[in-house]
Each structure stands twice: as C-alpha cells, then as structure tokens.
Amino acid sequence: MSVISANALDLTFETNDGPVHALKGVSLDINKGDFVSFIGPSGCGKTTFLRCIAGLETPTGGTLTVNGMSPDEARQARAYGYVFQAAGLYPWRTIGQNIKLPLEIMQFGRNEQNQRVKSVLELVELSGFENKYPWQLSGGMQQRASIARALAFDADILLMDEPFGALDEIVRDHLNEQLLALWARTEKTIGFVTHSIPEAVYLSTHIVVMSPRPGRITDVIESPLPKERPLDIRDSQEFIEIAHRVREGLRAGHLDE
C-alpha cells in the first residue's frame, strides 16, 4: 500500500535571476514500511522532494499525496516526523525538554509526555540522559536525541535529511546500525536523503537515484539484501554490485545533462 505517491511532480522556483527548475517529472510510490534513500549530486532536488512530502515546499505541477491526503493535510494530521541535517536542539532546554517540545505544542498531558520521552530515549539508547543539555552530548548523541524528538508523537513516517552527514565515519557506521535496528522495531516508513553510496545501500529497501538539476529519477533500485544487515555485509558481492549500479546511475545522470 502506497503511503507516499508522487506523479509527474514538478517544482520551479522563481528567482531574480529567472526560474530554477528543481524537480521535473518525478513519479514515485513509497509503500508502508519501506526504507527509501534518495541519492544524487548536490542541488539535484533530494531535499526539495523530501520538503514537498513534508508540505514545506509546494510543487508547481503534478500530484503528491501522503497517506491519501495532500502534504499540508498530512502535516496537520501529524503524519510524519522530520529530522534535519543539524540536530537543531535548543541549548537552554535539557534533552528531555527538547524531546517534549512537539508534545507540549500538541498539548499532550504531562504524564503521557514523560512516558513518551522515556520510551523514545530507550529506543535511541539515550536512557539516563534526559537531564543533560545538548552541549554535554557528542554530535552523534545529539542527532539521536533529534531522532527521538521526531519519534515522540509516534508518526508512521520518518523523513530524514542527511542526518549523519556531518559525523565521522565510525560514529556514522554506529548510527546506521542503530537506525536499522530502530526501523526494525518500529516498522516506520522512512525517507532518507544521503550523499553516501555505502550508506544508501546499507540502509535501504529501495534506493532512488536522482539526476543533476532539474531533479529527475534515473533509477529505483530494489535491494535484495536481507532485513538483518551486519556492517560486514558491505564486503559481500551483492552489496558491491548494488553500489556499482548506484554509481553507474549517478554517472548516467551526469552524462544526460
């Protein structure tokens, strides 16, 4: 069942220097429980497409539905959580208070707020850190707190815009493992933007390869990898072949410019 459905989606930004064609003819169905990564060169529209799903940008052509609703309606129905590139935690609020913020805005009762904070901190392995401030946590821990905040109101869809892009490779590998475990436990539908081919192949059920601007989908690769994925699966022939196909898709997109 499609929870996100785009058909011939276009988005053109009007600027002082003339129109910028960010997305062109994007058609894609994302089914419930899928983990879909978007990969492509900088400026290809990966984040723009994610922002369209979230109702933060308005397409200029085509159709887009989220849970059968318009993105605006889905946003008002709290259909998704959004994790940005930077953790975006308020430094004057503790980790627990940062996670509570959307719950406060949605006017959840105090007891339920506390229960949800406890639950999501356990999910991201940050139990015991609720009274710490963001500056007392490493970059990787801050991003896990940001993911916890996005999970706090238990939306079915999690949208993630390069959440691990600024982290070193060792921390990134660890968080990739944790994210896969989190996905397996929660069965969320995840849309994930990345510049990293190994990250896209390791995490995803489907990899969407995008061309340089105007952003078009050049390939959608359904991963044959098992759901249980130790890090050393990246040394397997199957993994290497998928990564090669992604690389070829990115190269073909550049040649088509």
N, C-alpha and C positions, 0 to 999 in steps of 0.2 A: 504493500500500500504506500503510495507517494505521500510524504508529509510536506515535501517542498517540490514544487513543479514550476519550471520556467519554460516558456515557449516563445521563441523568436524575440528574446529580450534585447532591447537597445537602450543605451543611455548616452546622451550627448550633453556635455556641459557647455554652456555659453560663457565665453570669457572675453576680456577686452581685446585679445589677440585673435578672436574668432572661435568657432566651435571646436571642442575637443571630443572626439568620438571614443568614449571609454569602453563601451561594450557594444558588440554588434552580433545580432542573430544567435544569442545564447539560448540553447534549449537543453534542459537537464531535468531528470526526475531523481529525487533522493528518497529512498524508502525508509520506513521506520526501522531504527536500529543500525542503519548504515553508518560507517565512519568514512567520510569523504574528504580527501585532501585536495586542495587546489594549488597547483604549482605552475609557475611561469616566470618570465623575466619581470624585473621591476617595472611598474607602470602598465602592466597588462590587464588590470581590472579585477584581479583576485579579491582584493579587499573591497573594491567597489561592489562586486557581486554579493559579497557577504553583507555589506551595508544595505544593499537592496533587500535582501532576505529579512534583515532586521528592521526594515522600514525607516532607515536613517538616510537613504537616498531614494529618489523617485525616478523609476525608469521613464524614458520618453517614448518607448514603443514596446509592443509585445505584452505578454501577460506573466504574472508571477503570483502563485498562491502558497500560503503556509498553513498547514492543517485545514485546507479548503477555504481559507479566508484571505483577504488582502493582507499584505505585510503590516499595514497600520492596525488592522483589526487584531492580528495575531500579537502584535506588540502590546496592545491594550489588554489582551487576554493573558498576558504573561506567558506566552508560548515558548519563549527561549531565554537562556542566559547568554551573556556576551562577555568574552574575555579578550581584553585589548593587548597590544604589544607590550605596553608598560603595565605594571601591576595596578597603578592608579589607586593606591591605598592612602587614606587621609592620615597624615603623620600625627595628628593630635588625637586620633582615636586608636584604641587598642585593636588587636586583630579581631577579637570577639565583637567589638563595637563596629568595626568595618564590615564584618560579615552580616551583622544585624541591620545595617543601613537599609537595604531594599525591603527587609521585613518590617521595619519601622514605617517606611513610606507606604507599604501595603496595609499597615495597621493590624498586623498580627498581634495577638495577645502576648504579654510578657513571658508567660510560661512556655508558650509554643516557640517564641523567639529563642529562648535559652535551649530548648530541646533541639531545635534545628541547628543552632550553632554547634552544639555538642556533636550532633550526628555528622555534619559535613566536615568538621575538624578531624573526626575519626576517619572519614572517607579519604581525606588527603594526607593522613598521617601527621597531623599537627596537634593532636590532643595535648593539652597542658600548656599551649602557647597563647591561649585566648587573652591573657592579661599582659602580653608583651606588646610593645609598639613596633610599627613596621621597621624602624631603623635598627631594631635589635635582632632582626632576622636577615639571613642571607638573601641574595636575589632569587634563588630557586625557591626558598621558603615563602617569600613574598608572592611569587607567582602562584604557588599552591594555595595561599590564602585568597588570592584573586579568583582562582577556580572555585574555591569553597563558597565565596560570596555569590558567584554565578549559579551555583548549585542550590543555594539556601532555600529558594522558593520552589524547588523541585519541578522546574520546567522540563518538558520532554526533549527539547532541542538545546544543544550547546554549540554556540558559534565562537570559534577561537581564531583570532587574527595574529598569527606568528607569535604565540605566547612565549616561546622558548628561544626566539631569535637572538636575544642579547646575552644568552647564557653560554658558559664554556661547554665544551663537548662532553666532558664527564658528567656534569650536572644535567645537561640536556638528555643524555642517554638514560640517566636515572629517572628523570621526569617522564620521558617517553614510556618507560616500563610502567611507571605508576599510573600514567594516563590510560594505558591499555587495560590495566587491572581495574581502574575506576570504571571504564566503559563496560567491561565485562560484568561488573557488579550492578551497575545502574541501568544498563541497556538503553542509554540515551542515544538519540540521533545526533551525530557530531559533524559539523562543517569546520574544516581546519585549513587555514592558509599557511603555507610554508614556502621557503626558497630552497629547502634541503631535499634532494632526491632521496637519500637514505631514510630521512625522517618520514617522508611521504609514503615510501614503500613499506617501511616497518609498521606504521600505524594503521594503514587504511584497508578498508574493504574495496574501495574504489578510488582511483587517482585520476583527477581531472586535469589534463594538460592544456594550458592556455597559451595563445599566441601573443606577440607584442601588440601594442595598441593599434587599431581598435581590438579589444579583447574578444577573441573567439575561442571556442573549444576545438582543439585539434585532435584530441584523443580522450577517451574514457576507458581506463584500464581496470578491469575487474580482477582483484587479486586472488590467486589460487592458494595463497598461504593459509595455514590453519589459524584459527582464532587464538590459540595459545602460542605465543611467539617469544621464546627466549632471545636475548640480544644476539647470540651467536648464529641465529637464523640468517643474519646478514652475510654470513660467509657461504651460504648454500647457493647452489647453481640456480635454483628457482628465483631466489632473491636477486641475484646478479642479472638474470635475464629480464626481470621486470624493470630493474633500474636502467638497464640498457634501452628498453622500449621507451621509458620516460625521457631519457636523454635524447633519443632519436626524435621523439615527438617535439621536444623543445627546439632541436636543431631545425626540423622541418618547418616549424612555425616561423623561425627567423628567415629561412630561405623564401618563404611565401610572402614576405613583406613587399 
